[in-house]
């Protein structure tokens, strides 16, 4: 029973992260197409982003679960998952457009490189935020596999643009310290915004938060 509830909780984590990430990217790309004279990410960059982000996503299957998730059986509430994904997808798009507004006049390659970094970082942040209903700082520690794969993917992503062959093939530019600081500041802001919206959602919107979920 414990193993089954753990698997169910991790499946819900995966669905929430996947839907939120996809909703955010959809909003950003759809709206950016109205004013950007170029695509914010090239097809080859999107493929690389999806490949790298899949590794920590797969590691969700090994993740630990909060004890509260194991006390009672849970219902799969589609409307709850979609609502959270919609809200947090909007949060992601806000930070994407801050980046677009700051860099779209510099060069397409600069914006694409920066958004590639930001997209990967925010997806990792999303995994660690949505893996629990509680604050990131109060949650049970994640699995070693999730930490390891998340760290490895981030290191690989940030190392790629510093190799001349890669920058030419993937159309990246070598990031400056100023660009990395800017992306890092946006990622930090995104982390706190996501935690704030998640807290608001579970306290005031989500049905059944803080009490056992009834089985129909």
N, C-alpha and C positions, 0 to 999 in steps of 0.2 A: 504493500500500500504506500509506504514511504517513497519507494523508488518510482512508483507510478505518478505520485503527486509531484515529485521533483522533475520528472520528465515533462509533465504537463505545464509546470511553471516555466521551465526553460523554453518550451515551445511558444508560450505566450510572449516571453521576452523577445524571441526572434521575430515574431510577427509584429510586435510594436516597433521594434527598431527598423525593420525592413520597410514597413508602411510609412513611418515617419520620415525616413530618409528619402524614400521615393516621392512622397507628397511634397517635401521641401524642394527637391530638385525640379519637380514638375512646375511648381509655382515660379521658381526662379528662372528657369529656361523659357517658360511661356511668356512671362512678363518682360524678360530681357530682350526677347525677339522683337518687341515693339520699339525699342530705342537703340539697341546695339547694332552696328553695321557688320558685326561678325558674330560667330557662335562663341559662347563663353568657354566651351570645351570642345576640342576636336574629337572625332570618333575614336581615334587610337588612344587618346588620353582618357576617354570614358571607359574604354575596355580595360586599360591599366588600372584605373581607379576601382572598377568593379572587381578585378582580379585580386588586388591588394586587400580591399575591404572584406572580401569573402573569408579570409583567414581568421580574423577575430570573430566574425559572425559564426563560423563553424565551431569555434571554441566555446560558444554559448552552451553547447550541449554538455560541456564538462563543468559548467559553473555551479557554484554553491547556491543554495536557496535559503531565504529567510525562514526561520522556524515557524513564523505565523502562516506561511504558505502551506505548511504540512499539517496544520491542526485540523482543518476541515476540507472536504472536497469543494472544488470550485466549479462554477459554470463558465462556459466559453461564451462571453457576451460580445458579439460582433460590434454592436453599436458603440460599446465602451472603447474598444480598441481603435475603431475608426475615428471617433471623436478625439481621442488623445493624439492620434497621428495627425489629424487635421490641425489641431492647436499648435503642436510642436513643429509641424512642418512650416507653419506660418512664422514661427520664431526663427527657424533656420533661414527662411527667405529674407527676413529683415537684415540679418548680418551679411547675407550674400549681396544684397543691394547696397549696403554700406561699402563693401569691397568693390562692386561694380562702379559705383559713383566716384570712388577715389582713383580708380586705375583705368577706366575705359578710354581716357584721352591720352594715356601714356603709350601703350602699344597692346595689340591683341595678345602677343606672346607673354607679356608681363601679367596681364589679367588672367590668362589661362593658367599660367604657372601658379599664381597666387591662389586662384580658386581651386585648383587641384589640391594644393596643400590644405586649404581651409576645409574642403569637402571631406578629405580623409580624416583630418583631426576631429572634425565635428561628428563624424560617424563613430569614431572610437569613443568620444565623449558620450554620445547618445547610448552606446552599449552600456557604459558604466553607470549612467544615470538611470536608464529604464530597467536595469536588472533588479531594481528594488523599488518598493513604494516609499521607502524612507529616504531621508537625506543621504547623500553620497558619503558624508562623514560619519554617519551612524549605521550604515549598512554592514552586513556581514562581508568579510573579505572575499573577493572574487577568487576563482580557481587560479592556480599557477599557470595553467595552459592559456587562459584568457589574458593574463598579464604578459606572458612571454610572447605570444603571437601579436598582441597589440603593440608592444614595444618594438618587436622586430619589423613589423610592417611600417611603423612610423620612421624608423631609422633608414630603411630601404628607400622609402619615398623621398625623404629629405636628402639622401645621398645621390639619387639619380641625376638631378640637374647639374651636378658638379662634374659629370663626365661628358667631355665634348661629343662623343659619339651619340650618347643618349639625348643630349639637348638637340642635336640635329635631327635625329630620327623622330623624337616625340614632340618637337617644336617647343621645347621649354627654353627658358632663359635662366642663366645662373643667378639665383636670388641674392640680392644685397642684404647686408645686416638690417638696413632700414625696412626692407620688405618683410623679412622674417619677423621682426618685432611687431610690425603692423598686423600680420597674420596671427601672431601669437596673442596680441591684445584682443583681436576679434574672437579668437577661440576661447579666451578666458571670459570675455563678456558673454559669449554663447553658453558657456558652462553654467554661469550663475543665472542667466535668464531661463535656461532649461530647468534648472533645479527649482526656480521660483514658480514657473508655470506648472511643473509637475506637482509641487506642494499644493498649489491652489486647486488643481484638478482633483487630487485625492481628498482634499478637505471639504470642497464645496460642490463638486460636480459628480464625481464617481459614485455610483450607487453601491452601497454595501461596504464602503470604506470604514474600517474600524469595527465592523461586526461580521459575524459569520455569513457567508453567502448561502442562500437557500437553494436547494436543488428542486427543480420543477418536477 
